[in-house]
């Protein structure tokens, strides 16, 4: 073995210090955020990207160790994703290659589409906490004012050793982009503060317009986005077509921007691109 080094000489402790200091700095910066987006599937990623692009301080929380949700694998473990017109414009923006399957329907490779969407969110300045679960909400004077989080693995521990207290992160707006579970809105429903209709049966042709139309503030301080909309307001499910996810993310970002502007007493400003 050659004695000639390729890599710089760095101590093991230096590696640990670098991780600790960088992570702590990110977490401390976002303990108070403009927007917390919960769920890093396509809707959450687009919403977070659009807000961060407009100069908002955005924290994206994901319970899994990876980002992208079902966008990675498409439908039935076949890694192709479809979008209906006009959502292919989001692919154009990301530089995703796609084919025309039939009039108004486009198909792309899921890994390419998902990885480019994740990269675009990171490039916009979105900060991410993955392996993190929202356990509860901060609610003051009947308005959501943040989230209560813990490490995802804590929930898998035996009950007798799960005395690991969560921490709170304040935010002016919380976006529920947790998909079919609507896991953030469910915290309100459990307390009788929000009535959720439950998702309807499959109807892809009508579901996407319904999800986009229903995207918005469902309780003061909380916005339903993507398939969370379906569970909260009772629209049909749509299966493995993702145009509504992408455009719902844009709509949620616009709704959050209006709330933020109103909270500062500023005239409403368009901070994100139209979907």
C-alpha positions as CSV (number, residue, x, y, z in Angstrom):
1,X,0.0,0.0,0.0
2,X,1.4,3.4,-1.0
3,X,2.1,5.9,1.7
4,X,1.1,8.8,-0.6
5,X,-2.2,10.4,0.6
6,X,-5.0,11.4,-1.7
7,X,-7.3,12.9,0.9
8,X,-6.6,15.6,3.4
9,X,-5.5,14.6,6.9
10,X,-8.6,15.1,9.1
11,X,-9.3,13.7,12.6
12,X,-12.4,11.6,13.4
13,X,-13.4,14.2,15.9
14,X,-13.2,16.9,13.3
15,X,-15.8,15.0,11.2
16,X,-18.2,14.8,14.2
17,X,-17.7,18.5,15.1
18,X,-18.5,19.5,11.5
19,X,-21.8,17.6,11.5
20,X,-22.8,18.8,15.0
21,X,-22.0,22.5,14.4
22,X,-23.7,22.6,11.0
23,X,-26.8,20.7,12.0
24,X,-27.2,22.8,15.2
25,X,-26.9,26.0,13.3
26,X,-29.6,24.9,10.9
27,X,-32.0,23.8,13.6
28,X,-31.4,26.9,15.7
29,X,-32.0,29.2,12.7
30,X,-35.4,27.5,12.0
31,X,-36.7,27.2,15.5
32,X,-38.7,30.2,14.4
33,X,-39.6,30.0,10.7
34,X,-41.9,31.8,8.3
35,X,-43.3,28.5,7.1
36,X,-43.0,24.9,8.1
37,X,-44.0,22.5,5.4
38,X,-44.7,19.0,6.7
39,X,-44.2,16.2,4.1
40,X,-41.5,16.1,1.4
41,X,-43.4,14.5,-1.4
42,X,-43.9,16.4,-4.6
43,X,-46.5,18.8,-3.3
44,X,-44.4,19.7,-0.2
45,X,-41.2,20.0,-2.2
46,X,-42.8,22.4,-4.7
47,X,-44.5,24.5,-2.0
48,X,-41.2,24.8,0.0
49,X,-39.2,25.6,-3.1
50,X,-41.6,28.3,-4.3
51,X,-41.7,30.0,-0.8
52,X,-37.9,29.9,-0.4
53,X,-37.5,31.3,-3.9
54,X,-39.5,34.2,-2.7
55,X,-37.2,34.9,0.2
56,X,-39.2,33.1,2.9
57,X,-37.5,31.2,5.7
58,X,-38.8,27.6,5.1
59,X,-38.3,24.4,7.0
60,X,-39.3,21.2,5.4
61,X,-40.0,18.3,7.7
62,X,-40.1,14.6,6.6
63,X,-40.7,11.6,8.7
64,X,-38.7,9.2,6.4
65,X,-35.0,9.2,5.8
66,X,-35.5,10.1,2.1
67,X,-37.4,12.9,0.4
68,X,-39.8,12.6,-2.5
69,X,-42.6,10.3,-1.2
70,X,-44.4,8.3,-3.9
71,X,-42.8,10.5,-6.6
72,X,-39.8,8.2,-6.6
73,X,-41.7,5.1,-7.7
74,X,-44.8,6.1,-9.6
75,X,-47.6,3.5,-9.5
76,X,-47.5,-0.2,-8.7
77,X,-43.7,-0.1,-8.2
78,X,-43.3,1.0,-11.9
79,X,-41.0,4.0,-11.7
80,X,-42.8,6.2,-14.3
81,X,-44.8,9.2,-13.4
82,X,-47.6,10.8,-15.4
83,X,-48.9,14.4,-15.4
84,X,-51.7,16.0,-17.3
85,X,-51.6,19.3,-19.1
86,X,-50.6,21.9,-18.0
87,X,-48.5,20.3,-15.3
88,X,-45.8,19.4,-17.8
89,X,-44.6,23.0,-17.5
90,X,-43.2,22.0,-14.1
91,X,-41.2,19.4,-15.9
92,X,-40.0,22.0,-18.4
93,X,-38.9,24.2,-15.5
94,X,-37.0,21.4,-13.9
95,X,-35.4,20.2,-17.1
96,X,-37.1,16.8,-16.8
97,X,-37.3,14.7,-20.0
98,X,-40.8,13.4,-20.8
99,X,-42.8,11.8,-23.6
100,X,-46.4,12.5,-24.7
101,X,-48.4,9.4,-23.9
102,X,-51.6,10.7,-25.5
103,X,-53.3,14.0,-25.9
104,X,-52.9,15.9,-22.6
105,X,-51.0,13.2,-20.8
106,X,-47.2,13.1,-20.3
107,X,-44.9,10.4,-18.8
108,X,-41.4,10.8,-17.3
109,X,-38.9,8.7,-15.4
110,X,-39.7,9.0,-11.7
111,X,-36.1,9.0,-10.4
112,X,-35.1,11.9,-12.7
113,X,-38.2,13.9,-12.0
114,X,-37.9,13.4,-8.2
115,X,-34.2,14.0,-7.9
116,X,-34.4,17.2,-9.9
117,X,-37.3,18.5,-7.8
118,X,-35.4,17.8,-4.6
119,X,-32.4,19.6,-6.0
120,X,-34.5,22.6,-7.0
121,X,-35.8,22.9,-3.4
122,X,-32.3,22.7,-2.0
123,X,-31.1,25.3,-4.5
124,X,-33.9,27.6,-3.5
125,X,-32.6,27.6,0.1
126,X,-35.1,25.1,1.7
127,X,-33.8,23.6,5.0
128,X,-34.7,20.0,5.7
129,X,-35.3,17.9,8.9
130,X,-35.8,14.3,7.8
131,X,-36.4,11.3,10.1
132,X,-38.6,13.8,12.0
133,X,-42.2,13.4,12.9
134,X,-44.8,16.0,13.9
135,X,-46.3,14.8,17.1
136,X,-48.5,17.8,17.8
137,X,-49.2,21.4,17.0
138,X,-48.8,24.7,18.8
139,X,-52.2,26.3,18.9
140,X,-52.7,29.8,20.4
141,X,-56.0,31.6,20.4
142,X,-57.5,29.1,17.9
143,X,-54.6,29.6,15.5
144,X,-51.8,27.2,14.6
145,X,-48.5,28.8,15.5
146,X,-46.0,25.9,14.9
147,X,-45.3,22.2,15.3
148,X,-44.1,19.9,18.0
149,X,-41.5,17.4,16.6
150,X,-39.6,14.3,17.6
151,X,-37.2,11.9,15.9
152,X,-39.2,9.3,13.9
153,X,-37.4,6.3,15.5
154,X,-38.7,7.4,19.0
155,X,-42.1,6.2,17.9
156,X,-40.8,2.7,17.3
157,X,-39.4,2.3,20.8
158,X,-41.2,0.2,23.5
159,X,-43.7,2.4,25.3
160,X,-41.8,2.0,28.7
161,X,-38.7,3.7,27.3
162,X,-40.2,6.4,25.1
163,X,-40.0,9.3,27.6
164,X,-38.2,11.4,25.0
165,X,-39.7,14.8,25.1
166,X,-40.3,16.6,21.8
167,X,-39.3,20.1,20.9
168,X,-41.3,23.0,19.5
169,X,-40.8,24.9,16.3
170,X,-42.7,28.1,15.8
171,X,-44.0,29.2,12.4
172,X,-46.4,31.8,11.0
173,X,-47.8,29.2,8.6
174,X,-47.8,25.4,8.7
175,X,-48.5,23.5,5.4
176,X,-49.9,19.9,5.6
177,X,-48.4,18.1,2.7
178,X,-48.4,14.7,4.3
179,X,-50.5,13.0,1.6
180,X,-53.4,10.7,2.3
181,X,-52.8,10.7,6.0
182,X,-53.3,14.5,6.4
183,X,-51.3,13.8,9.6
184,X,-51.0,17.5,10.6
185,X,-54.7,18.3,10.1
186,X,-55.5,15.1,12.0
187,X,-54.0,16.6,15.1
188,X,-56.7,19.3,14.9
189,X,-59.5,16.8,14.1
190,X,-58.5,14.8,17.2
191,X,-59.2,17.8,19.3
192,X,-62.5,18.6,17.6
193,X,-61.1,21.7,16.0
194,X,-61.4,20.6,12.4
195,X,-63.8,18.2,10.7
196,X,-62.3,16.0,8.0
197,X,-64.5,14.5,5.4
198,X,-62.2,11.6,4.4
199,X,-61.0,10.7,0.9
200,X,-63.4,9.7,-1.8
201,X,-63.1,6.7,-4.1
202,X,-60.8,6.7,-7.1
203,X,-61.7,9.2,-9.9
204,X,-58.5,10.4,-11.5
205,X,-60.2,12.5,-14.2
206,X,-62.0,14.7,-11.7
207,X,-59.7,14.4,-8.6
208,X,-56.9,16.6,-9.8
209,X,-59.0,19.7,-10.4
210,X,-60.8,19.1,-7.1
211,X,-57.5,18.9,-5.2
212,X,-56.2,22.1,-6.8
213,X,-59.5,23.9,-6.1
214,X,-59.4,22.8,-2.5
215,X,-55.8,23.8,-1.7
216,X,-55.7,26.5,0.9
217,X,-56.1,27.5,4.5
218,X,-58.4,25.0,6.3
219,X,-57.9,26.3,9.8
220,X,-56.2,29.6,10.8
221,X,-52.5,29.1,10.3
222,X,-52.7,25.8,8.5
223,X,-52.9,25.1,4.8
224,X,-53.8,21.7,3.2
225,X,-51.8,20.8,0.2
226,X,-51.7,17.9,-2.2
227,X,-53.5,14.7,-1.2
228,X,-54.0,16.1,2.3
229,X,-56.7,18.2,0.6
230,X,-58.5,15.1,-0.5
231,X,-58.6,13.7,3.1
232,X,-59.7,17.0,4.6
233,X,-62.4,18.1,2.2
234,X,-63.4,14.7,0.8
235,X,-62.3,14.8,-2.9
236,X,-61.6,11.6,-4.8
237,X,-58.3,9.9,-4.8
238,X,-56.3,10.1,-8.0
239,X,-53.7,7.3,-8.1
240,X,-50.3,7.6,-9.8
241,X,-50.7,10.9,-11.7
242,X,-48.9,13.8,-10.1
243,X,-49.9,17.0,-11.9
244,X,-52.2,18.1,-9.1
245,X,-49.5,17.5,-6.5
246,X,-47.1,19.9,-8.4
247,X,-49.7,22.6,-9.0
248,X,-51.2,22.3,-5.5
249,X,-47.7,23.0,-4.1
250,X,-47.7,26.2,-6.1
251,X,-51.2,27.1,-4.9
252,X,-50.3,26.4,-1.3
253,X,-47.2,28.6,-1.6
254,X,-49.3,31.5,-2.9
255,X,-51.8,31.0,-0.1
256,X,-49.0,31.0,2.5
257,X,-47.5,34.1,0.9
258,X,-50.7,36.0,1.2
259,X,-51.1,35.0,4.9
260,X,-47.5,36.1,5.6
261,X,-48.0,39.4,3.9
262,X,-51.2,40.0,5.7
263,X,-49.6,39.3,9.1
264,X,-47.0,42.0,8.4
265,X,-49.6,44.5,7.3
266,X,-48.0,44.6,3.9
267,X,-49.8,44.7,0.5
268,X,-50.1,41.2,-1.0
269,X,-47.2,40.4,-3.2
270,X,-46.7,37.6,-5.7
271,X,-43.7,35.7,-4.4
272,X,-44.1,32.6,-6.5
273,X,-44.7,31.6,-10.1
274,X,-48.1,30.7,-11.2
275,X,-48.6,26.9,-11.5
